[in-house]
Amino acid sequence: MIEAHQLTKRYGEKTAVDRLDFTVRPGSVTGFLGPNGAGKSTTMRMIVGLDAPSAGTVTVNGRRYAEHASPLQEVGALLEAKSIHPGRSAFDHLMAQAYTHGIPRRRVDEVIELTGLRTVAKKRAGAFSLGMGQRLGIAAALLGDPATVMLDEPVNGLDPEGVLWIRNLLTALAAEGRTVFVSSHLMSEVALVAEHLIIVGRGRLLADTTVQELVRQAGGDTVKVATADPARLREVLAGPGVEITGRAGSEELQVTGLTPRSIGLTAAEHGIALFELTARAVSLEEAFMDLTRDAVEYHGTTTGIETPGRVA
Ligand SMILES: Nc1ncnc2c1ncn2[C@@H]1O[C@H](COP(=O)(O)OP(=O)(O)OP(=O)(O)O)[C@@H](O)[C@H]1O
């Protein structure tokens, strides 16, 4: 479990992390999302004591990282800046870490197996591909068999096979009851593994939510219906929990609270012809962009490319 209370980091004038409050719980994957520069890496560095908070606190399993007798057994982290000796083999790198933390050799063999590094374990880490280097970083993070696993942008630059491997690994670690905290600036990627989402922008907490809830808040699932008689269709569809909008004079209606199937059946019952019946799920990417639009530091200036607006 990771708990942040009013966590703040200032670099001179710049507030990189601004009074963050959040809890990351065991047993599921929590996505840590935000545009570039939102403060994700800084927050993660503070979690493992690599940066000191300017104010507030963050604890792992109830204590600050530095207060744990065996921190590697509490939290395993893959952060962006890696410190792997390029001349050393993957095995030697892991052994060196294990040795300094009182971890048995058996565990080194286990993490090598778990991360699929067996065939390259004796090769120089400096000659590793990005994907192999990432696996080695994850092997190191898992060395202490930690209850909490934290990965900063783990799929950056990986090929589809590597992305899939990490996705499955994260799901498996959470299923074992671990706390899994993973950062990304891509909603589509996180939505595939995470249940819980912590979204930040310019250092501030923008949302502490679930994937489902975010979709619902963003307008849920809307059905677009086109008919020659929108006024009558409105009448027959009206009911509790049903919301219908549409511009005056337009053949198009936007309906929430009904499935395309029930709209089609009701229209048929009343002899109303439909020209179009399209389910339009609000994409998570759109919901995320809506939420973070004001927090993006650098907007492109290309005209004519716009994010599709939300359906009211
Ligand atoms: N050591 C530092 N000195 C000064 N400013 C810093 C330092 N580290 C980070 N920052 C600034 O703090 C802000 C947050 O940076 P951080 O790297 O935590 O964001 P991020 O969400 O991880 O972004 P990205 O997705 O690009 O990695 C940025 O504006 C960054 O420039």
PDBQT file of the ligand as one rigid body, heavy atoms in Angstrom, charges set to zero:
ROOT
HETATM    1  N1  LIG A 401      15.652  17.907 -10.778  1.00  0.00    +0.000 N 
HETATM    2  C1  LIG A 401      14.774  18.767 -11.283  1.00  0.00    +0.000 A 
HETATM    3  N2  LIG A 401      15.032  20.098 -11.288  1.00  0.00    +0.000 NA
HETATM    4  C2  LIG A 401      14.143  20.986 -11.777  1.00  0.00    +0.000 A 
HETATM    5  N3  LIG A 401      12.943  20.649 -12.289  1.00  0.00    +0.000 NA
HETATM    6  C3  LIG A 401      12.621  19.356 -12.329  1.00  0.00    +0.000 A 
HETATM    7  C4  LIG A 401      13.514  18.347 -11.831  1.00  0.00    +0.000 A 
HETATM    8  N4  LIG A 401      12.903  17.139 -11.972  1.00  0.00    +0.000 NA
HETATM    9  C5  LIG A 401      11.707  17.391 -12.552  1.00  0.00    +0.000 A 
HETATM   10  N5  LIG A 401      11.536  18.719 -12.763  1.00  0.00    +0.000 N 
HETATM   11  C6  LIG A 401      10.345  19.362 -13.361  1.00  0.00    +0.000 C 
HETATM   12  O1  LIG A 401       9.227  18.925 -12.627  1.00  0.00    +0.000 OA
HETATM   13  C7  LIG A 401       8.121  18.693 -13.490  1.00  0.00    +0.000 C 
HETATM   14  C8  LIG A 401       7.636  17.262 -13.315  1.00  0.00    +0.000 C 
HETATM   15  O2  LIG A 401       8.568  16.367 -13.874  1.00  0.00    +0.000 OA
HETATM   16  P1  LIG A 401       8.398  14.788 -13.873  1.00  0.00    +0.000 P 
HETATM   17  O3  LIG A 401       9.578  14.210 -14.574  1.00  0.00    +0.000 OA
HETATM   18  O4  LIG A 401       8.127  14.318 -12.503  1.00  0.00    +0.000 OA
HETATM   19  O5  LIG A 401       7.085  14.597 -14.756  1.00  0.00    +0.000 OA
HETATM   20  P2  LIG A 401       6.495  13.290 -15.431  1.00  0.00    +0.000 P 
HETATM   21  O6  LIG A 401       5.044  13.324 -15.210  1.00  0.00    +0.000 OA
HETATM   22  O7  LIG A 401       7.243  12.087 -14.975  1.00  0.00    +0.000 OA
HETATM   23  O8  LIG A 401       6.795  13.537 -16.962  1.00  0.00    +0.000 OA
HETATM   24  P3  LIG A 401       7.234  12.543 -18.127  1.00  0.00    +0.000 P 
HETATM   25  O9  LIG A 401       6.011  11.795 -18.541  1.00  0.00    +0.000 OA
HETATM   26  O10 LIG A 401       7.682  13.519 -19.184  1.00  0.00    +0.000 OA
HETATM   27  O11 LIG A 401       8.340  11.692 -17.590  1.00  0.00    +0.000 OA
HETATM   28  C9  LIG A 401       8.599  18.998 -14.902  1.00  0.00    +0.000 C 
HETATM   29  O12 LIG A 401       8.191  20.307 -15.249  1.00  0.00    +0.000 OA
HETATM   30  C10 LIG A 401      10.096  18.919 -14.784  1.00  0.00    +0.000 C 
HETATM   31  O13 LIG A 401      10.707  19.779 -15.701  1.00  0.00    +0.000 OA
ENDROOT
TORSDOF 0
